[in-house]
Amino acid sequence: MRKILYLILLISLLSLTGCATTDDLKAMRSELNRGMEDKLASIDATLSAMKKELGKNSEAVAQTRKGSANIGADITELRDNLQQLRGQVEALKKDMTRSTKKEEEYKEKFENILLKINFIENFLEIGKKDSLSESGDKGKSAGSANAKDPAKKQDKENMYSTSYQLFKEGNYDKARTEFQSFLALYPDSEYSDNAQFWIGECYFFEKNYEKAILEYEKVTKNFPGGNKVPYALLKQGLSFLKLNDKTSAKLLLQQVIKAYPNTNQARMARTKLQEIK
């Protein structure tokens, strides 16, 4: 800025003294213009920098406002959650005063646990039978005959394993069809009583208790010496109970207790009998 002032002053002096030539004046004007352009450019750069800084500040303010809004929303959500938890506590307090209802819930939980135990025991029996088959211990003549034909034995075991895998996956309709096909091909194998029992289980888990009862009956009639009979009798009793036929349920549960004492099936039968009024 001082340089520009000096140039203006010099031009003025030269004009007054009359000593400056036209070329000198042009040179001075050119120098003066360049100085003004440089200054304007500097001012523009400064303004641009200030605009950018203002933009950053505006963005920061916007982010701060957004963060404040998010915090406010989080606090509101936490308050809502706290209110819900308080409501749940109050509901639990009320439930604690309803002892009768609680007892029913506990009984239902206990029944579900026993059913799981029963299911696991069934599964373990499958494992035991598989081990016996692999070691060559066959309980039936048909099983011994199949042992002479490794290819046939392998096909039989693969078919049974596939059917049971479908059952474990909850594909009851497909599993039931596969078990029925297995029984048609191998009606007297070491796996046949199991296959018949799982057909009944497929219907039971589908809540088709009438058909489940009929299939469990085939276990007791067709395979009376098999280890699935106590399970089938128990599940028949539970199926009748699901149908609200308490008389039939009692008879079957009593039969389990009498014929198979000191077993988990007998213990569960006693528990169910105590619940029947």
Backbone hydrogen bonds, N-H to C=O, Kabsch-Sander energy under -0.5 kcal/mol:
donor,donor_aa,acceptor,acceptor_aa,energy
5,L,1,M,-1.9
6,Y,2,R,-2.6
7,L,3,K,-2.1
8,I,4,I,-2.4
9,L,5,L,-2.5
10,L,6,Y,-2.5
11,I,7,L,-2.5
12,S,8,I,-2.4
13,L,9,L,-2.4
14,L,10,L,-2.8
15,S,11,I,-2.6
16,L,12,S,-2.2
17,T,13,L,-2.7
18,G,14,L,-1.9
19,C,14,L,-0.7
20,A,14,L,-0.8
25,L,21,T,-2.0
26,K,22,T,-2.5
27,A,23,D,-2.6
28,M,24,D,-2.5
29,R,25,L,-2.8
30,S,26,K,-2.7
31,E,27,A,-2.5
32,L,28,M,-2.8
33,N,29,R,-2.9
34,R,30,S,-2.5
35,G,31,E,-2.2
36,M,32,L,-2.2
37,E,33,N,-2.9
38,D,34,R,-2.6
39,K,35,G,-2.1
40,L,36,M,-2.7
41,A,37,E,-2.8
42,S,38,D,-2.3
43,I,39,K,-2.6
44,D,40,L,-2.9
45,A,41,A,-2.5
46,T,42,S,-2.3
47,L,43,I,-2.5
48,S,44,D,-2.7
49,A,45,A,-2.5
50,M,46,T,-2.2
51,K,47,L,-2.5
52,K,48,S,-2.6
53,E,49,A,-2.5
54,L,50,M,-2.4
55,G,51,K,-2.6
56,K,52,K,-2.6
57,N,53,E,-2.5
58,S,54,L,-2.6
59,E,55,G,-2.5
60,A,56,K,-2.8
61,V,57,N,-2.5
62,A,58,S,-2.5
63,Q,59,E,-2.8
64,T,60,A,-2.5
65,R,61,V,-2.6
66,K,62,A,-2.7
67,G,63,Q,-3.2
68,S,64,T,-2.4
69,A,65,R,-2.3
70,N,66,K,-2.6
71,I,67,G,-2.6
72,G,68,S,-2.3
73,A,69,A,-2.2
74,D,70,N,-2.8
75,I,71,I,-2.5
76,T,72,G,-2.1
77,E,73,A,-2.5
78,L,74,D,-2.6
79,R,75,I,-2.3
80,D,76,T,-2.3
81,N,77,E,-2.7
82,L,78,L,-2.5
83,Q,79,R,-2.3
84,Q,80,D,-2.4
85,L,81,N,-2.6
86,R,82,L,-2.3
87,G,83,Q,-2.1
88,Q,84,Q,-2.3
89,V,85,L,-2.4
90,E,86,R,-2.3
91,A,87,G,-2.3
92,L,88,Q,-2.5
93,K,89,V,-2.3
94,K,90,E,-2.0
95,D,91,A,-2.4
96,M,92,L,-2.1
97,T,93,K,-0.7
97,T,94,K,-0.9
98,R,95,D,-1.5
99,S,97,T,-1.1
102,K,98,R,-2.0
103,E,99,S,-2.4
104,E,100,T,-1.7
105,E,101,K,-1.9
106,Y,102,K,-2.6
107,K,103,E,-2.4
108,E,104,E,-2.2
109,K,105,E,-2.4
110,F,106,Y,-2.7
111,E,107,K,-2.6
112,N,108,E,-2.2
113,I,109,K,-2.1
114,L,110,F,-2.4
115,L,111,E,-2.3
116,K,112,N,-2.0
117,I,113,I,-2.4
118,N,114,L,-2.7
119,F,115,L,-2.4
120,I,116,K,-2.7
121,E,117,I,-2.5
122,N,118,N,-2.1
123,F,119,F,-2.2
124,L,120,I,-2.7
125,E,121,E,-2.4
126,I,122,N,-1.8
127,G,123,F,-2.0
128,K,124,L,-2.4
129,K,125,E,-2.4
130,D,126,I,-2.4
131,S,127,G,-2.1
132,L,128,K,-2.3
133,S,129,K,-2.1
134,E,130,D,-2.2
135,S,131,S,-1.8
136,G,132,L,-0.5
136,G,133,S,-1.0
137,D,132,L,-2.6
138,K,136,G,-1.1
144,S,140,K,-1.6
145,A,141,S,-2.2
146,N,142,A,-2.2
147,A,143,G,-1.5
148,K,144,S,-0.7
148,K,145,A,-0.9
149,D,146,N,-1.5
153,K,146,N,-0.5
153,K,149,D,-2.5
154,Q,150,P,-2.5
155,D,151,A,-2.3
156,K,152,K,-2.4
157,E,153,K,-2.4
158,N,154,Q,-2.6
159,M,155,D,-2.3
160,Y,156,K,-2.3
161,S,157,E,-2.8
162,T,158,N,-2.4
163,S,159,M,-2.0
164,Y,160,Y,-2.5
165,Q,161,S,-2.1
166,L,162,T,-1.9
167,F,163,S,-1.7
168,K,164,Y,-2.4
169,E,165,Q,-1.7
170,G,167,F,-1.6
171,N,166,L,-2.2
172,Y,170,G,-1.7
175,A,171,N,-2.6
176,R,172,Y,-2.7
177,T,173,D,-1.8
178,E,174,K,-2.2
179,F,175,A,-2.7
180,Q,176,R,-2.2
181,S,177,T,-2.0
182,F,178,E,-2.2
183,L,179,F,-2.4
184,A,180,Q,-1.7
185,L,181,S,-1.6
186,Y,182,F,-3.2
189,S,186,Y,-1.0
192,S,189,S,-1.2
195,A,191,Y,-2.6
196,Q,192,S,-2.3
197,F,193,D,-2.1
198,W,194,N,-2.6
199,I,195,A,-1.4
200,G,196,Q,-1.5
201,E,197,F,-2.0
202,C,198,W,-2.2
203,Y,199,I,-1.7
204,F,200,G,-2.2
205,F,201,E,-2.8
206,E,202,C,-1.1
207,K,204,F,-1.6
208,N,203,Y,-2.7
209,Y,207,K,-1.1
212,A,208,N,-1.8
213,I,209,Y,-2.3
214,L,210,E,-1.5
215,E,211,K,-2.1
216,Y,212,A,-2.6
217,E,213,I,-1.9
218,K,214,L,-1.2
219,V,215,E,-1.0
219,V,216,Y,-0.5
220,T,216,Y,-1.5
221,K,217,E,-2.1
222,N,218,K,-2.7
223,F,219,V,-1.6
226,G,223,F,-1.8
229,V,226,G,-1.0
232,A,228,K,-2.5
233,L,229,V,-2.6
234,L,230,P,-2.2
235,K,231,Y,-2.6
236,Q,232,A,-2.0
237,G,233,L,-2.2
238,L,234,L,-2.3
239,S,235,K,-2.0
240,F,236,Q,-2.5
241,L,237,G,-2.0
242,K,238,L,-2.1
243,L,239,S,-1.4
244,N,241,L,-1.6
245,D,240,F,-2.9
246,K,244,N,-1.2
249,A,245,D,-1.9
250,K,246,K,-2.6
251,L,247,T,-1.9
252,L,248,S,-2.1
253,L,249,A,-2.5
254,Q,250,K,-2.6
255,Q,251,L,-1.7
256,V,252,L,-2.0
257,I,253,L,-2.0
258,K,254,Q,-2.3
259,A,255,Q,-2.8
260,Y,256,V,-2.5
263,T,260,Y,-0.6
267,R,263,T,-2.2
268,M,264,N,-2.5
269,A,265,Q,-2.1
270,R,266,A,-2.4
271,T,267,R,-2.0
272,K,268,M,-2.3
273,L,269,A,-2.3
274,Q,270,R,-1.9
275,E,271,T,-1.0
276,I,272,K,-1.3
